[in-house]
Amino acid sequence: MKLNFSKIDENWMANFKGGEKGLLAKMFSDEQNKIIRARLIAGATVGEHAHEDGSEIIFALSGEATATTDGVEERLAAGDCHYCPKGHRHFLKNDGPEDFEFFAVVVRQ
């Protein structure tokens, strides 16, 4: 199945997962996965949340951000991949000067 993100509407998601500011996201969702292309604006965060039902994979496309999983910080830049396993907590902060663009897959099990 081909997903053409250029034909998916981009939606503003304010205070995503209780975070600050917001992000712009194009999303495909079914019973098993969420597939997302997003831009976390400069200074914005995705609030801390748990992945109880599955994992999340975030692939950095451009910009910089800090991902924190179970209290451990990791710096992300283009080409890096962040993984939050099932049963763990994480959050994301764009502490860089430009939008942090990423591709994410949330797996539901």
OpenMM code with the backbone's topology and positions (N, CA, C; nanometers):
from openmm import Vec3, app, unit

residues = "MET LYS LEU ASN PHE SER LYS ILE ASP GLU ASN TRP MET ALA ASN PHE LYS GLY GLY GLU LYS GLY LEU LEU ALA LYS MET PHE SER ASP GLU GLN ASN LYS ILE ILE ARG ALA ARG LEU ILE ALA GLY ALA THR VAL GLY GLU HIS ALA HIS GLU ASP GLY SER GLU ILE ILE PHE ALA LEU SER GLY GLU ALA THR ALA THR THR ASP GLY VAL GLU GLU ARG LEU ALA ALA GLY ASP CYS HIS TYR CYS PRO LYS GLY HIS ARG HIS PHE LEU LYS ASN ASP GLY PRO GLU ASP PHE GLU PHE PHE ALA VAL VAL VAL ARG GLN".split()
positions = [
    Vec3(0.0840, -0.1175, 0.0000),
    Vec3(0.0000, 0.0000, 0.0000),
    Vec3(0.0886, 0.1238, 0.0000),
    Vec3(0.0649, 0.2117, -0.0941),
    Vec3(0.1421, 0.3353, -0.1036),
    Vec3(0.0707, 0.4466, -0.0276),
    Vec3(0.1469, 0.5204, 0.0524),
    Vec3(0.0948, 0.6381, 0.1211),
    Vec3(0.1619, 0.7602, 0.0604),
    Vec3(0.0836, 0.8522, 0.0079),
    Vec3(0.1366, 0.9740, -0.0525),
    Vec3(0.1115, 1.0893, 0.0446),
    Vec3(0.2132, 1.1241, 0.1233),
    Vec3(0.1969, 1.2267, 0.2248),
    Vec3(0.1710, 1.3643, 0.1657),
    Vec3(0.2045, 1.3854, 0.0379),
    Vec3(0.1748, 1.5146, -0.0243),
    Vec3(0.0244, 1.5328, -0.0439),
    Vec3(-0.0526, 1.4245, -0.0356),
    Vec3(-0.1977, 1.4319, -0.0516),
    Vec3(-0.2734, 1.4183, 0.0805),
    Vec3(-0.2007, 1.4077, 0.1909),
    Vec3(-0.2640, 1.3983, 0.3232),
    Vec3(-0.2624, 1.5369, 0.3862),
    Vec3(-0.3772, 1.5804, 0.4385),
    Vec3(-0.3866, 1.7118, 0.5023),
    Vec3(-0.2941, 1.7205, 0.6229),
    Vec3(-0.2321, 1.8382, 0.6380),
    Vec3(-0.1475, 1.8647, 0.7530),
    Vec3(-0.2334, 1.9317, 0.8598),
    Vec3(-0.2324, 1.8767, 0.9800),
    Vec3(-0.3146, 1.9281, 1.0898),
    Vec3(-0.2284, 1.9839, 1.2018),
    Vec3(-0.2719, 2.0972, 1.2572),
    Vec3(-0.2067, 2.1574, 1.3728),
    Vec3(-0.2537, 2.0840, 1.4976),
    Vec3(-0.1587, 2.0386, 1.5782),
    Vec3(-0.1912, 1.9670, 1.7012),
    Vec3(-0.1288, 2.0440, 1.8176),
    Vec3(-0.2085, 2.1287, 1.8797),
    Vec3(-0.1611, 2.2119, 1.9901),
    Vec3(-0.1390, 2.1268, 2.1149),
    Vec3(-0.0336, 2.1590, 2.1877),
    Vec3(-0.0049, 2.0952, 2.3166),
    Vec3(-0.0155, 1.9431, 2.3092),
    Vec3(0.0475, 1.8847, 2.2075),
    Vec3(0.0375, 1.7412, 2.1815),
    Vec3(0.0868, 1.6594, 2.3006),
    Vec3(0.0046, 1.5685, 2.3483),
    Vec3(0.0326, 1.4831, 2.4643),
    Vec3(0.0658, 1.5661, 2.5879),
    Vec3(0.0092, 1.6867, 2.5961),
    Vec3(0.0334, 1.7750, 2.7100),
    Vec3(0.1594, 1.8582, 2.6978),
    Vec3(0.2194, 1.8597, 2.5814),
    Vec3(0.3424, 1.9354, 2.5596),
    Vec3(0.3177, 2.0839, 2.5399),
    Vec3(0.4257, 2.1574, 2.5132),
    Vec3(0.4196, 2.3017, 2.4916),
    Vec3(0.4122, 2.3310, 2.3424),
    Vec3(0.3443, 2.4391, 2.3088),
    Vec3(0.3252, 2.4840, 2.1706),
    Vec3(0.2565, 2.3744, 2.0911),
    Vec3(0.3190, 2.3235, 1.9839),
    Vec3(0.2513, 2.2208, 1.9062),
    Vec3(0.3317, 2.1725, 1.7882),
    Vec3(0.2648, 2.0887, 1.7090),
    Vec3(0.3290, 2.0343, 1.5903),
    Vec3(0.2287, 2.0281, 1.4765),
    Vec3(0.2823, 2.0209, 1.3549),
    Vec3(0.2032, 2.0017, 1.2343),
    Vec3(0.2257, 1.8589, 1.1896),
    Vec3(0.1166, 1.7862, 1.1633),
    Vec3(0.1315, 1.6443, 1.1321),
    Vec3(0.0408, 1.6008, 1.0184),
    Vec3(0.0944, 1.5117, 0.9364),
    Vec3(0.0193, 1.4384, 0.8354),
    Vec3(0.0184, 1.2946, 0.8840),
    Vec3(-0.1017, 1.2368, 0.8975),
    Vec3(-0.1091, 1.1067, 0.9644),
    Vec3(-0.1991, 1.0086, 0.8898),
    Vec3(-0.1502, 0.8846, 0.8829),
    Vec3(-0.2306, 0.7713, 0.8388),
    Vec3(-0.2455, 0.6798, 0.9593),
    Vec3(-0.3674, 0.6298, 0.9814),
    Vec3(-0.3902, 0.5441, 1.0964),
    Vec3(-0.4843, 0.4306, 1.0600),
    Vec3(-0.4534, 0.3115, 1.1111),
    Vec3(-0.5443, 0.1976, 1.1005),
    Vec3(-0.5429, 0.1240, 1.2338),
    Vec3(-0.5970, 0.0027, 1.2383),
    Vec3(-0.6064, -0.0700, 1.3650),
    Vec3(-0.4699, -0.1098, 1.4209),
    Vec3(-0.3683, -0.1150, 1.3379),
    Vec3(-0.2391, -0.1671, 1.3814),
    Vec3(-0.1295, -0.0628, 1.3961),
    Vec3(-0.1370, 0.0480, 1.3208),
    Vec3(-0.0279, 0.1457, 1.3197),
    Vec3(-0.0777, 0.2876, 1.2994),
    Vec3(0.0035, 0.3808, 1.3462),
    Vec3(-0.0078, 0.5208, 1.3070),
    Vec3(0.1221, 0.5520, 1.2341),
    Vec3(0.1113, 0.6099, 1.1164),
    Vec3(0.2289, 0.6483, 1.0384),
    Vec3(0.2190, 0.7991, 1.0196),
    Vec3(0.3215, 0.8697, 1.0652),
    Vec3(0.3127, 1.0152, 1.0785),
    Vec3(0.4350, 1.0832, 1.0186),
    Vec3(0.4107, 1.1903, 0.9449),
    Vec3(0.5176, 1.2820, 0.9064),
    Vec3(0.4845, 1.4134, 0.9747),
    Vec3(0.5778, 1.4651, 1.0555),
    Vec3(0.5458, 1.5806, 1.1393),
    Vec3(0.6589, 1.6814, 1.1466),
    Vec3(0.6201, 1.8034, 1.1881),
    Vec3(0.7147, 1.9114, 1.2150),
    Vec3(0.6845, 1.9656, 1.3535),
    Vec3(0.7771, 1.9460, 1.4438),
    Vec3(0.7671, 2.0009, 1.5786),
    Vec3(0.8325, 2.1387, 1.5740),
    Vec3(0.7531, 2.2443, 1.5978),
    Vec3(0.8067, 2.3789, 1.5805),
    Vec3(0.9130, 2.4093, 1.6854),
    Vec3(0.9986, 2.5074, 1.6538),
    Vec3(1.1065, 2.5464, 1.7451),
    Vec3(1.0494, 2.5812, 1.8820),
    Vec3(1.1089, 2.5261, 1.9861),
    Vec3(1.0669, 2.5517, 2.1232),
    Vec3(0.9504, 2.4669, 2.1715),
    Vec3(0.8973, 2.3814, 2.0850),
    Vec3(0.7813, 2.2985, 2.1219),
    Vec3(0.8250, 2.1653, 2.1807),
    Vec3(0.7318, 2.1016, 2.2518),
    Vec3(0.7564, 1.9691, 2.3078),
    Vec3(0.6372, 1.8785, 2.2794),
    Vec3(0.6646, 1.7504, 2.2743),
    Vec3(0.5617, 1.6467, 2.2820),
    Vec3(0.5675, 1.6004, 2.4258),
    Vec3(0.4578, 1.6110, 2.4979),
    Vec3(0.4566, 1.5788, 2.6401),
    Vec3(0.4923, 1.4340, 2.6695),
    Vec3(0.5389, 1.4109, 2.7909),
    Vec3(0.5757, 1.2750, 2.8315),
    Vec3(0.4524, 1.1852, 2.8298),
    Vec3(0.4693, 1.0680, 2.7718),
    Vec3(0.3600, 0.9712, 2.7638),
    Vec3(0.4163, 0.8309, 2.7578),
    Vec3(0.3326, 0.7340, 2.7929),
    Vec3(0.3727, 0.5936, 2.7941),
    Vec3(0.3218, 0.5234, 2.6688),
    Vec3(0.3958, 0.4234, 2.6257),
    Vec3(0.3542, 0.3371, 2.5154),
    Vec3(0.3195, 0.2004, 2.5742),
    Vec3(0.1981, 0.1902, 2.6241),
    Vec3(0.1517, 0.0680, 2.6903),
    Vec3(0.1131, -0.0419, 2.5920),
    Vec3(0.0627, -0.0018, 2.4749),
    Vec3(0.0094, -0.0997, 2.3792),
    Vec3(0.1048, -0.1349, 2.2652),
    Vec3(0.2155, -0.0662, 2.2538),
    Vec3(0.3094, -0.0917, 2.1448),
    Vec3(0.4258, 0.0049, 2.1525),
    Vec3(0.5084, 0.0031, 2.0509),
    Vec3(0.6291, 0.0847, 2.0494),
    Vec3(0.6138, 0.2040, 1.9554),
    Vec3(0.7134, 0.2944, 1.9581),
    Vec3(0.7184, 0.4059, 1.8638),
    Vec3(0.8601, 0.4195, 1.8109),
    Vec3(0.8693, 0.4453, 1.6821),
    Vec3(0.9961, 0.4693, 1.6144),
    Vec3(0.9879, 0.6085, 1.5541),
    Vec3(1.0876, 0.6925, 1.5807),
    Vec3(1.0943, 0.8277, 1.5247),
    Vec3(1.2240, 0.8402, 1.4464),
    Vec3(1.2127, 0.8731, 1.3171),
    Vec3(1.3290, 0.8924, 1.2315),
    Vec3(1.3406, 1.0412, 1.2012),
    Vec3(1.4528, 1.1017, 1.2411),
    Vec3(1.4751, 1.2452, 1.2233),
    Vec3(1.5076, 1.2768, 1.0778),
    Vec3(1.4348, 1.3743, 1.0209),
    Vec3(1.4570, 1.4164, 0.8827),
    Vec3(1.5385, 1.5449, 0.8743),
    Vec3(1.5081, 1.6425, 0.9614),
    Vec3(1.5845, 1.7675, 0.9643),
    Vec3(1.5635, 1.8368, 1.0980),
    Vec3(1.6526, 1.9303, 1.1294),
    Vec3(1.6486, 1.9996, 1.2568),
    Vec3(1.7113, 1.9160, 1.3663),
    Vec3(1.6923, 1.9615, 1.4898),
    Vec3(1.7481, 1.8922, 1.6060),
    Vec3(1.6463, 1.8896, 1.7184),
    Vec3(1.6546, 1.7872, 1.8019),
    Vec3(1.5654, 1.7748, 1.9174),
    Vec3(1.6309, 1.6840, 2.0204),
    Vec3(1.5744, 1.6838, 2.1394),
    Vec3(1.6172, 1.5929, 2.2452),
    Vec3(1.5015, 1.4988, 2.2760),
    Vec3(1.5292, 1.3695, 2.2711),
    Vec3(1.4323, 1.2672, 2.3101),
    Vec3(1.4747, 1.2147, 2.4465),
    Vec3(1.3794, 1.2022, 2.5364),
    Vec3(1.4078, 1.1498, 2.6697),
    Vec3(1.3197, 1.0277, 2.6928),
    Vec3(1.3844, 0.9130, 2.7145),
    Vec3(1.3138, 0.7877, 2.7392),
    Vec3(1.3516, 0.7369, 2.8776),
    Vec3(1.2509, 0.7202, 2.9627),
    Vec3(1.2744, 0.6721, 3.0992),
    Vec3(1.3861, 0.7508, 3.1674),
    Vec3(1.3880, 0.8837, 3.1457),
    Vec3(1.4848, 0.9715, 3.2100),
    Vec3(1.6195, 0.9836, 3.1407),
    Vec3(1.6429, 0.9099, 3.0320),
    Vec3(1.7706, 0.9143, 2.9609),
    Vec3(1.7555, 1.0013, 2.8371),
    Vec3(1.8360, 1.1097, 2.8282),
    Vec3(1.8307, 1.2019, 2.7155),
    Vec3(1.9196, 1.1556, 2.6009),
    Vec3(1.8689, 1.1781, 2.4788),
    Vec3(1.9471, 1.1507, 2.3574),
    Vec3(1.9259, 1.2667, 2.2612),
    Vec3(2.0337, 1.3139, 2.2025),
    Vec3(2.0268, 1.4220, 2.1041),
    Vec3(1.9960, 1.3618, 1.9682),
    Vec3(1.8978, 1.4191, 1.8961),
    Vec3(1.8595, 1.3706, 1.7638),
    Vec3(1.8866, 1.4767, 1.6576),
    Vec3(1.9388, 1.4319, 1.5443),
    Vec3(1.9604, 1.5166, 1.4269),
    Vec3(1.9267, 1.4324, 1.3041),
    Vec3(1.9243, 1.4955, 1.1886),
    Vec3(1.8880, 1.4267, 1.0647),
    Vec3(1.9630, 1.2946, 1.0502),
    Vec3(1.8890, 1.1887, 1.0231),
    Vec3(1.9470, 1.0558, 1.0064),
    Vec3(1.9436, 0.9693, 1.1307),
    Vec3(1.9152, 1.0304, 1.2469),
    Vec3(1.9078, 0.9533, 1.3712),
    Vec3(1.7691, 0.8898, 1.3856),
    Vec3(1.7648, 0.7792, 1.4574),
    Vec3(1.6397, 0.7088, 1.4827),
    Vec3(1.6244, 0.6903, 1.6337),
    Vec3(1.5100, 0.7316, 1.6854),
    Vec3(1.4768, 0.7149, 1.8273),
    Vec3(1.3734, 0.6029, 1.8386),
    Vec3(1.3901, 0.5166, 1.9382),
    Vec3(1.2998, 0.4042, 1.9588),
    Vec3(1.2505, 0.4058, 2.1025),
    Vec3(1.1195, 0.4026, 2.1204),
    Vec3(1.0592, 0.3895, 2.2535),
    Vec3(0.9857, 0.2563, 2.2569),
    Vec3(1.0403, 0.1571, 2.3283),
    Vec3(0.9777, 0.0250, 2.3327),
    Vec3(0.8448, 0.0249, 2.4079),
    Vec3(0.7662, -0.0757, 2.3810),
    Vec3(0.6402, -0.0988, 2.4517),
    Vec3(0.6681, -0.1016, 2.6025),
    Vec3(0.5814, -0.0333, 2.6784),
    Vec3(0.5946, -0.0330, 2.8240),
    Vec3(0.6846, 0.0760, 2.8778),
    Vec3(0.7372, 0.1631, 2.7921),
    Vec3(0.8274, 0.2695, 2.8365),
    Vec3(0.7644, 0.4060, 2.8123),
    Vec3(0.8251, 0.5088, 2.8731),
    Vec3(0.7771, 0.6473, 2.8630),
    Vec3(0.8816, 0.7310, 2.7922),
    Vec3(0.8326, 0.8297, 2.7156),
    Vec3(0.9266, 0.9222, 2.6528),
    Vec3(0.8600, 1.0558, 2.6253),
    Vec3(0.9445, 1.1566, 2.5938),
    Vec3(0.8965, 1.2846, 2.5444),
    Vec3(1.0017, 1.3430, 2.4518),
    Vec3(0.9607, 1.4436, 2.3759),
    Vec3(1.0451, 1.5018, 2.2720),
    Vec3(1.0441, 1.6529, 2.2879),
    Vec3(1.1615, 1.7157, 2.2771),
    Vec3(1.1717, 1.8611, 2.2878),
    Vec3(1.2542, 1.9152, 2.1721),
    Vec3(1.1947, 2.0079, 2.0981),
    Vec3(1.2699, 2.0764, 1.9931),
    Vec3(1.3395, 2.1950, 2.0576),
    Vec3(1.4649, 2.1757, 2.0921),
    Vec3(1.5428, 2.2820, 2.1532),
    Vec3(1.6397, 2.3437, 2.0535),
    Vec3(1.6164, 2.3180, 1.9252),
    Vec3(1.6975, 2.3772, 1.8197),
    Vec3(1.6321, 2.5041, 1.7659),
    Vec3(1.7013, 2.5741, 1.6752),
    Vec3(1.6505, 2.7015, 1.6235),
    Vec3(1.5474, 2.6887, 1.5101),
    Vec3(1.5289, 2.5693, 1.4562),
    Vec3(1.4359, 2.5497, 1.3442),
    Vec3(1.3416, 2.4339, 1.3743),
    Vec3(1.2426, 2.4154, 1.2885),
    Vec3(1.1504, 2.3036, 1.3055),
    Vec3(1.2267, 2.1710, 1.3036),
    Vec3(1.1797, 2.0770, 1.3844),
    Vec3(1.2336, 1.9411, 1.3841),
    Vec3(1.1354, 1.8568, 1.3044),
    Vec3(1.1794, 1.8094, 1.1882),
    Vec3(1.0948, 1.7281, 1.1023),
    Vec3(1.1291, 1.5816, 1.1225),
    Vec3(1.0237, 1.4999, 1.1324),
    Vec3(1.0467, 1.3582, 1.1571),
    Vec3(0.9364, 1.2730, 1.0965),
    Vec3(0.9691, 1.1472, 1.0833),
    Vec3(0.8767, 1.0443, 1.0383),
    Vec3(0.8622, 0.9486, 1.1557),
    Vec3(0.7394, 0.9133, 1.1935),
    Vec3(0.7185, 0.8265, 1.3084),
    Vec3(0.6215, 0.7138, 1.2750),
    Vec3(0.6456, 0.5996, 1.3373),
    Vec3(0.5545, 0.4862, 1.3293),
    Vec3(0.5228, 0.4421, 1.4721),
    Vec3(0.3948, 0.4443, 1.5051),
    Vec3(0.3473, 0.3957, 1.6343),
    Vec3(0.2795, 0.2615, 1.6088),
    Vec3(0.3368, 0.1570, 1.6666),
    Vec3(0.2862, 0.0206, 1.6450),
    Vec3(0.1918, -0.0152, 1.7592),
    Vec3(0.0737, -0.0606, 1.7235),
    Vec3(-0.0234, -0.1062, 1.8230),
    Vec3(-0.0228, -0.2588, 1.8220),
    Vec3(-0.0085, -0.3192, 1.9375),
    Vec3(-0.0033, -0.4664, 1.9435),
    Vec3(-0.1224, -0.5221, 2.0151),
] * unit.nanometer
topology = app.Topology()
chain = topology.addChain("A")
for resn in residues:
    res = topology.addResidue(resn, chain)
    for name in ("N", "CA", "C"):
        topology.addAtom(name, app.Element.getBySymbol(name[0]), res)
